[in-house]
Structures are given as structure tokens and as C-alpha cells.
Amino acid sequence: DSGVTQTPKHLITATGQRVTLRCSPRSGDLSVYWYQQSLDQGLQFLIQYYNGEERAKGNILERFSAQQFPDLHSELNLSSLELGDSALYFCASSQGGTGANVLTFGAGSRLTVL
Amino acid sequence: AQTVTQSQPEMSVQEAETVTLSCTYDTSENNYYLFWYKQPPSRQMILVIRQEAYKQQNATENRFSVNFQKAAKSFSLKISDSQLGDTAMYFCAFISNNAGNMLTFGGGTRLMVKP
């Protein structure tokens, strides 16, 4: 157990629907990162939050949004889902928000869009 | 923008032997960190080893060691005494030490350890 908790582990939904993925960081970690792992795109950085504020943004679609709450958990919202959104979504956390901090990954949420 | 390249999509090694996975990267930064992550069939991303760019000494963690060549922008992973449990995808990753940075991954190398 890495200490980073992601729910749900698996999710199957239909095109056009909206889902929310949840992440609880390791105790003491202030920064949360979201990554998407798909077969054709590899591991893609989506977004980073540090202590409730957006710190960095990657290749995140406009249909996707995220936030980090005061208790430091984070949610990734995916809307108007398409078949191509099927992927493994990882959350990672670190103590600080710079590269000196090691990222610890959760077990991932596998999203299947039918 | 930083890029990370792993030129070996798949590799195999016999149990107890040594294997080296290659990684090159491109950056204009001087202060950065390099990582190797392992992703076994469980899909969990597990940190294998970390190297600070300002350190000349190569990082070592038990059977895992790196060959860090900063001028050549090369960062290879050597696995000694390979074990069946080492079978996994291995990802090389780069991050600079600036705020607003992101961990950039290579495409991965699938390693199969054969009995």
C-alpha cells in the first residue's frame, strides 16, 4: 500500500456520461498530480495541485476538470465521455511541489467507456 | 519542453543474469532529477531509483543501479541478478526542479525475466 488512495478502482460507463475520480494523498503530502495512461498515448500528465491551488497544467482536455479540497483530497471530473477516454487514471502525491519531491502513485482508477 | 526516450520497447533476460535498460532525455535545464519507475502486471507504479543531476555518483538501490551520463543526457538502469518478480514495464522519467514542473515519462520498456 503506497498510502495514496484512489477510488473507484474500476468504472464502466457509456459515452456522453460524466464520472468523478477521487484521490486521497499520503498523510503529510500537499501536492497531488493526475496522470492518464492509455495504450496509444503512454503516461500523460494532466494537472497538479499544491495545497489547494493549481500549480501546473498538462494535456488536460476542456471536458476534464479537477480540484483539490481543503482536506487535500482531489477529484478529477471527466464529462461528455468518449471511447478514447478509456484509460488508467493515476493520482500521485508528494510532500512539496517541486521536482526535488518524489511522487508516490496510487493504484489507479481504470475507466472503460462503452 | 523536455522529452524522454526509451529505445527498447521489449527486452528479456534469463533469471540471475544482468540486463541494462536504456534511456535518453533532452533538456536545457541544469537542475533536475531522473527516475526509474516499475509497473508490474498489478499496474501499480513503483519507484525503483532516483538520481539528482547535480550528483556525479551513480545511484544504487540493492540490485538496481544507474549509469548517469549528464553530458550525453543518458540514464540507463542496470538490474543485476534478475528475478522473476522483476518482470514489469519500466519507465524512465524526468523532472526539473522548477515550480510548475511535471514528471515526464518515456514510452516504457517491457522486461520479461525468464526462468
Interface residues (C-beta under 8 A of the other chain):
Chain A: S2 Y33 G42 L43 F45 Q48 R55 A56 G58 L88 F90 A92 G97 T98 G99 A100 V102 L103 T104 F105 A107 G108 R110
Chain B: Y32 Y33 F35 Y37 S42 R43 Q44 M45 I46 L47 R50 F91 I95 S96 N97 N98 A99 G100 N101 M102 L103 T104 F105 G107 G108
